[in-house]
Amino acid sequence: RTLLRQAEKAKSAGKRAAAAQLYREIVDEAPEVAEAWLGLGEVTHDEAERQHAFEQALALEPGNAVAQAAVAGEPLPQVVVTADEEMERETAVAAAKPLAQLYVEASSPAQVEEDHLLYCYRHPERETSLRCYNCNRPICINCANKTPVGYICPECRHNLEEKFFTASTVDYVLAIVVSFILSLLAGFVVVRFGGGFLWVLIVLFVAGAVGGFVAKITNRVIGGRRGRYIPHLVAAMVILGVVIPALPLLVGILLGGVGALFGLLVPGIYAFVASSSAFYWMR
């Protein structure tokens, strides 16, 4: 009965995939439960499975108006469940021995409370009441990613995002080469002419545009295809493009040249602003 209530709650919340999975578990263990067949027919997207579910429900309850309408291809009527019908359904669930052993048989309050506990599949030590709407596995609040249709786990989110990333290995290589060459040219200019308060102001206003320019050219070269790690690589190339020209300054600092610290001010500001801009435009 507990699993049946969870399925009804999932259906009421609009989580059709999760509800369908729960109903399938019920009918696998207890094919005598007409209410589970009805619920499965109402939430499944598979037309053959829907028809089969309503036929099974009608065979178990020949007088059920919902099953009759569904099998006949008519719009499903709104059915008011009476107390007698509810009693009959509870009796049917209780008569399903394999399922009853798991969810229905009476037990002590401590045992019932333990059966209700869920644990995050990624953090087994964390109790939770959330489930991923896609795979129906329990997840804790730290693993849950909110979407318009419910919470989704990190693995399902990663799999769903994969279809948006179409970049090939060649695209990754092109992105690295193109962004590095452009960033290296910009880095030489910044290190060679960067100095004084005026250049700090110029870099603050121009670095973002330079990073965006590098990102747009790179994106055009790879044909606009997206890669999960391409934004990170382009941002890293922008930083590397200014670090290489600034190596003499870094060596000077290591040798005790404190004055070289001021020479790194402009390259440091440029690296931060330009890489952030490049990352944003490549996302």
N, C-alpha and C positions, 0 to 999 in steps of 0.2 A: 504493500500500500504506500510505503514511503517513496519508492521509486515512481509510482504512478502520480503521486502529488507533485514530485519534482518535474515530471514531464508536463503536467498541466500548467504549472507555473511558467515553465520555459515557453510553452505555447502561448500563454496569455501575454508574456512579455515580448512576443514577436520573434523569439529565437527559434526559428523553425528547424534549423539543422540540429541544434542541441536536443530539441524536443523529439525529432524523428529518431535520433540515435537512442534516446532513452526508451521510446516506444518499441524500437526493434529489440532492445535487450529484454523487455518485458515479454514480448510475444515469442522470443526464442526460448525463454524459460517456462512461460505459461501461455501456450497458444489458446487456452480456454477462456481467456479474459477478453470479452468483446469490447470493453471500453478502450483497451490498448489498441485493438485493431482499428476502431473508429478514429482515435487520436492520430494514429499513423497515417490513415487515409486523408486526414484533414491537413497535415503539415508536410507530407512528402512532396517533392517536386517530380518524382518519377511517375509517369502516368500509369505504367504497368503495375508498379507496386501499389499505387493508389487504388486501382480497380480491384486488385487482389485483396487488399486490406478491407475494403468495404464489402466484398463478397464473403470474406471470412466472418466479418461482424454480422452480416445478415444471416449467415448459416447458424451462428451461435444465438442470435436474437432475431427471429423472423419478423417480430412485430416492431422492430426499431425503425422509426420514421426517417432518421438521418441516413441509415444504411440503404433503406429502400429507395430514397430519392437519389442517392449517389449512384447506385447500380443502374437506375433507370435513366441517368443522365440529366436529372432535374436539379434546379438550384437547391442547395441544402437548407432545410427549414430550421428556424430557431426552436430548439427543444428545451423545455423546462424540465429539469430533473426533479422528480418527486422523491419524497422520503422513502417510499417503497422501492423505487428504482435504484436509489442509492444503496439501500439495504441489499438488494439483489446483486448489485455490482460488487459490494464488499464481500458478499458470500462467495461470488465467483472467484475473486482474488484469493480468498482464504482457501478455496478448494484446490488451487494450483499448488501442489505440494513442493516442487523444486523451488519455486519463487518464494513460497511462504517460509521455507527454511532460511532464506536470506533476508527477507524484508518484513514478513508479516507475523511470524510466530511470536507469541508473548515472551517477554524477557524482563529481567530486572531493570529498574530505571537507569542504573549505571550502564548496563549493556546497551540500552536504547540510545543513551546519550553518546556512547562510544561509536555506535553505528552511524550516527549523524555527522561525525567529525570527518573533515576532509583535510588532506595535507598536500601542500604544493609539490608538484612532481619534480620541480627543480630545486626546492628547498624542503626536503622531507620532514624537517623539524618544525616547520611553520604550519599552524592550523589556519584554515581559510574556509570561506563560504562561496568563493568565486570560482567560476569555470570558464575556460576558453570557449567562446561561441562556435569556433571552427572545429576543434578536435575534442571538445567537451572534457578535457583534462583539468583537474583543479589547479589553480594558480594563486599565489599570494599577491598582496597589493603591490609589492615591488616588481613583480613580473607582469602585472596586468597593464596592457596598453589600451586606453579607452578609444573606442571607435563609435560612429553613429549607430551601430547595430549591437553593441555590447563590448565586452572585454575580450582581447585576443592575447595569446601567449607570445613570447619572443620568437619561438621557432616558427609558428604559423605566420607571424608578421614578416619574418625574414623570407619565407617561401613565397608569400604573396607579393613582396616587393621585387622578387627576382625577375618577374616578367617585364618590369619597367627598365631593367638594366640590360641593354643589348650590345654594349661595347665588347669588341673582341680583343684578343691579345695584341694584335697590330694597332688597334686604337690606343691601347695603353702605352705602347712604345712611342707612337706618334705624339701623344699628349706629353710624355716626358721630354722628348727631344725638342719639340717646338716651344714648350713653355720654358725649358731651361735656356735655350738660345736667346729668346726674347728677354728673359729675366736677367741673364748675364750681361746683355748690352745695357739694360737699364741700371743694373748694379754698378757697372763701371762708371757711368755718368754720375750716379749719386755719390760714390766714394771719391771720384776724381774732383768733382766741383763742390761737393757738400761741405759746408763750413760756415760758421757764423749763425747768428740769430735769424737772419733773413732766410737762409736755406731751411731752417727748421720750419718756418711758416710756409715756405713753398712746398716742402715735402708733405706737410700736414694736409694741404689742399690738393696736391697732385698725385700723391702715392696711391690713393684709392682709384683714381682714373687709370693709372698705369696698371694696377692689378686687374682692373676690369678689362682693359685692352688685351692683356696677356690671356685672360680667360676666354674672351670672345674669339680671338684669333685661333686659339687652341681648339675651341669648340667647333669652329668652322672647318678646321683641318680634319677633324675626326667625324665630320658629317652630322654633328648634332647628336650622336649616340651617347647614351648615358652609361656610366660605370659606377659601381658602388664606391670605389676607392679613387676614382680619377680626381675629384675635388681635392682630396688630401694630397695626392701626388703633385698636382699643379701648385698648390700652396707651398709645398715643400721645395719645389723648384724655384719659386719666387724668393724664398729665404736663402736657398743655396746660391742663387744668382747674385746676391749681395754679399754673402759670406766670403766667397772666393776672392773678389776684389779687395775685401777688407782684411785678408789674411796678414798683410804686412803690419797693419795696426794691431791685430791680435798678437802677433809675434812680439811687437814692441811692448805690449802690456806684460807679456810673460817675462821679458828681459828687464822689467822694472821701469818702463817708460810710462809714468803716470799720466803724462800729457796726452798719450794716445787714447785715453778714455774719452776725452772730449771729442776726438775725431770719430768715435763710434756712435755718438749721439744721433746724428742725422741718419746713418745707415740703419741703426736700430729702430728708429721711428718708422723709416721707410719699410723695413722688413715686416714690422707688425701690421701697419695699415694696408700695405699692398697685398700681403698674403691673405689677410682677412677678406679683402675685396675679391681677390681671385677665387677663394673658396666659395664665397657667396654666389658669384656669377656662374660657377661651374655646377652648382647643385641642381 
